[in-house]
């Protein structure tokens, strides 16, 4: 998160109230929400291993390819 300049508060906000949840495989989900930064829309994607106790964030990134990823949840 630090390397990509994404704050813990942003990540927590997406995990607690995602716009969409995508099931990647058993035990892993992606919580994602649109964020606006410098007048542009991005998608913040948070990969979470939910089969661990407690659940563990695997990776986080922002992408400008909102339409590519949003709307693919199950």
Buried (B, 14 or more C-beta within 10 A) or exposed (E): BEEEEBEEEBBEBBBEEBBBBBEEEEEBBBBBBEBEEEEEEBBBBBBBBBEEEEEEBEEBEBEEEBEEBBEEBE
